[in-house]
Amino acid sequence: MIIVKGRKVSPERLERFKSKLSEPTETGCLLWTASKSNRGYGVFSDGWGKTISAHRFAYQLAKGSIPAGMVVCHSCDNPACCNPDHLWLGTRSDNQRDMVAKGRDAKTRKTHCPQGHAYSDENTEVYRNWRYCRTCQKARKKLKKLSQAKAIMGVTE
């Protein structure tokens, strides 16, 4: 008997789930081929009127329940993957650290600031885990000094 979220999974529901998985890819991923969220995660009806992430359903089928406060993480970094061998439990912090270590977070993928200046060693300042463009910071400081000087002199535009 297979139990997911404290309820029995019928053989029909199990077959329906398996029918929505691809053949293994070269990397061993079993990709979800049905409905997906806007972030690429498979979405599956659990049969009790609720939807569940397909990778969470796959994890619970293969490895059991997911403790409170834990998330199911992908070692393959493919949100559509439902291969239990590619899934592991961790906290949200564990998942974030994994993402940063692999260079998949939005901050480390950006190579230029919004104004187009390169995030190079010479042009980047890091403060409280945020990168700042030194060229833009200098321009902001110059603009601030200019506006302060105009205010002192009573100049209005």
N, C-alpha and C positions, 0 to 999 in steps of 0.2 A: 504494500500500500504506500503510495506517494502522497506526502502532505506538503502543501505550500500555504504559508500564512495561516497555519492552524487548521486547514481544511483539506479534505481528500481531493486529489486530482483524478478525475475520471479517465479511463483509457482513451475515450474519444477526445477529451481535451488535450491529453498528452500527444496523441497522434496529430491533432490539429496544430499544436505547437511545433512539433518536429517537421511538419510539412512546410513550414514557413522558413526553414533554415536551408542555406545553400550547401552545396558540396564543399568540403574543406578547400580553402585557398592554398596557395603555395606556402603561406605563413602558418597554416593550420587553423585559420579563423573560420568559424561557422557563422556566416553572415545572415542577419535577419533580412528577409526579402519582402516582408509585408509592411504595414504602417510604421512610420518613424516619426519621432518628435522633430521639432525644428533644429535640434542639435545633433540629429543623426542616430539617436538611441531607438531601438526597436520598442514598439508598444504593443501589448498583448492583452486581450480581455481575459481576466482570470476565471470567468465562468460564474462569478458571484456578483456581477453588476459593476465591477470596478476594473480599471486598467492597471497594468503593472508593467514596469520596464522589462523587456524581454530578457536582458542579461541578468536581472535580479531573479526572474522566474527560473532561468536556466541554472543559476547558482543554487537556488533552493532545491531544485529537482535533484541536482547532483551531490550537493554537500550539506544540505539541511538548512535550518533557519538562520536568519540574519539577526544577530543581537541588536538591541536598541543602541542607537548612536553610531552604528557602523554603516558604511557604504560599500557597495561592490565596485571594485576598481578593475581596470583593464591593464594587464601587463603588455598587451599588444598595441595599446593606444588607439584601438578601433572601436568607436562607440556602437557600431552595429554588430560586433562580435558577441556570440553567445556560447563560445567554447568554454566549458567549465575549467579547462586546464589553463585558460588565459585570464581567469577571474580570481581575484583575491579580496579578502576583507581588510578594510582599514578605516580609519577615521577620515573626516573631511580634510583634516590637516595633513594626514598621510598622503591623501590623494593630491593635495595641492603641492606638497613637497616633491612627489613623484613627477608631477607635471613640470615644475620649475627645473628639476634635475635633468629632465629630458628636453628642455627648451621648447615646451609646447604652450607656455603661457603667453598671453597677448603682449605683455611687457617685453619679454626677451625676443619675441619675433619681430618687433618693430625695429627698424634700422635707422629711421629718421624721425625727428620731432614733427609736430603738425605743420611747422613752417618750412620743412624740407631740409633742415640741417642734420648732418650725419651724427648718429650716436657713436662717436669715436671715443677712445680713451681721453684724448685731449679736450674734447668738447662735451663730456658728460660728467655730471655730478650726481652722486647717489646720496639721498637723504631719506631715512626711514623707509627703505625698500622701494623708493621711487627714483626714477632717473629724471634728471633735469638737463635741458640743453643750456650750456653756458652762454652761447651766443644770444639766445633768447633772454636769458636772465640779465645779461649786460644791457640789452636793449630796453628791458622793462625798468631796470634801475635808472638808466639815462632818461627815460621818459618820465619817471617819477620825480627825479631831480628837476627836470625842466618844468613840470607842472607846479612843483613847490616854489620854484623861483618866480614863476609867473604870478602865483598867488601872493607872494610877498610883495612883488612889485605892483600888484593890483591890475595886471594885464588880463583882459577878458577877450575871448574870441567870438 
